[in-house]
Amino acid sequence: MKGIFSVLVENKDGVLSQIAGLFSRRGFNIDSLAVGETDKHDISSMTIVSTADQRTIDQIEKHLNKKMDVIKVRRLEEAKAVSLEMMLIKVSYTAQTRSSLIELCSVMGAKIMHISAKSIMIEIHNTPDVVGEFLELLKSFGILEVQRTGTISMAKG
Amino acid sequence: MNGAQAMVECLKAEGITRIFGIPGVAIAPFYEALYENPQIEHVLVRQEQAAGHAASGYARITRRPAVCVTSSGPGATNLITALATANADSIPLIAITGQVDSSLLGHDVFQEADMRGATESFVKYSYLVKNVNDIPRVFKEAFHIASTGRMGPVLIDIPCDVQRMELSKAFRYPEEVKIRGYKPSVMGNGQQLTKVIAAINRSKRPLICAGGGVILGNGEEVVRAFCEKNSIPLVSTMMGIGTVAKAHPLYFGMLGNNGKPYANKAVANADLLMIVGARVADRAVPKPEKLERRLTVIHIDIDSAEIGKMLGPTIPLVGDIRHIFDALLEADIHTDTSEWLEELEEFKHTTVDHRVFSDRLVNPMTLVQTLSEKMDDDAVYVADVGQNQLWSADNYVMKNGRFLTTGGMGTMGYSIPAAIGAKMADPERQVVAVCGDGAFQMSMFELATIAVSKAAVKILVLRNEYLGLVREHQEKVYEGHYSGVRLYSYPHFDKLAQAYDMEYFHADSNDTLDAELDRFLACPNAAIMVCDVDSANNTK
């Protein structure tokens, strides 16, 4: 199953490495991890996505809670949360492929951020699934570079 | 007041009167502040790891956090094994390490080691103090974190320049801590407690498994009272030895790979297992998934992350052992265990020990039994690691004393420095370190600390001229291919004792054992006693 954790942590040095260290040491898998400051400068928010069995997901939650610098852990249910991811992707093009590439971007709601003689840089933000699908679709054009932010999630209501 | 002086003031505010350590340039300002404050005694050990183990022994007897101090770089990294050991056994330590000047951090200068990074998985929490004014808060928090919830070591790494810097405001030791991410649950959840009581009442064959957490949480008395009130039998893990006396009619020994067969039989025949303050680690419960399928498991622990780590309990209950057992003691429990107790008694008396011991030299089982019977009722027995530990756990006759060992990490060399710490914590109590000739040599430099401090620590060495437990493993698993395990007859313990002004005793047969143990225990000073044991003797 997929575990989505929204974690508030102290915004101080060493916290990210503590959290990352916890996952590597205990053999927990990280699908994605996104960190940023909240409206309070001394608190950061992390969204951590992990795929594991139920017991491991429970263990992850407990171990996150055990960390001194973790202020709050919320487990989000996919259906009851909004999850988004952003991706920048650079794709090569030729005269023959250019128009179908632009068409695909427009269908997927992706934005073209920069065009050079041989490549196009595209931005997309959407649910992690859609971002993943878009990436698959672009493979046939020739991907030069990919940057993904990782998922950020927030509970509805 | 400078940072170093503030550090000493913090220790004084915490009531610390003795610390264990080794100085170096990066911690020199702190030692200068100590020089001005003779009310804190500094015990100079001979290697930093021993500072950590001595503090561990001290903390376990005083039941309060104990302090160890090192310099930066190699001094600090030497401490890591002791921190890992304390962490595995949940022993509250405050480890203060000097660090290079804050402006040089990260530049790989002389004797710089990233201690926060290096100890990340071996401490409960760590600090790198960059602002001198943070010192009072950091110390207050560190002592709080080390000694509450699931206890453990806390590292405070302090750059040398921060120790020298003047505080910009008057020193004030905080009265309270505010850590928004740390609020250990103490009171057990009421609903869960009701479920626990109902499960006990449904059970015909309940069994408590007491772990080290019972002792760490000062819960021996209340657990004992609960068992006695409701006639509920108990077994213990190695770290839980001491919850009740060995002779207690409700006690059925240590469980696990190295435990009593009748204790394991009790677990196998129970219909309800209450695991209390235990990690359900592999040596105690080799196949937790089997247990989980077969019986009702109640798991009570202060650390919620321990519950469900190895086995998914039917009823988890998080909280402080004393609060929970106080509540359980009040509860209306009316299970009739008389038949179950009879059955357990029968297990105990019909289990045959098939082990055969050599007639040569001293029988290690007899040795541990005789020694512990002869020791004072409240004596402290510190077992090292190896065959000596397993023979000790198996045969130690607990009366009203303490059994200290490192069950989690299994760190060889623990017993001598831990015994020094224990003896200093309670000089009136008899303290005996029991180790093999292998473990002895991992800490034998600490004989100097004993000699200088005149702490009357007794060291009993089981000498079989092998790293015995590895030898045993090689005998059973690797067809007797003894590889790298032979110690030969060194050192000459009599000469070593003489070199450190210690008394020396020796037994090389069961016939001479008794009288020699009497002399050894009666000796008012620090002493070494060597018991020769046949290397053919195994633990299983």
Interface residues (C-beta under 8 A of the other chain):
Chain A: V9 E10 G14 S17 Q18 G21 R25 R55 D58 Q59 K62 H63 N65 K66 K67 M68 D69 V70 I71 K72
Chain B: R116 G117 E120 S121 K124 Y125 L128 I145 I179 R180 G181 Y182 D303 S304 A305 I307 G308 K309 G312
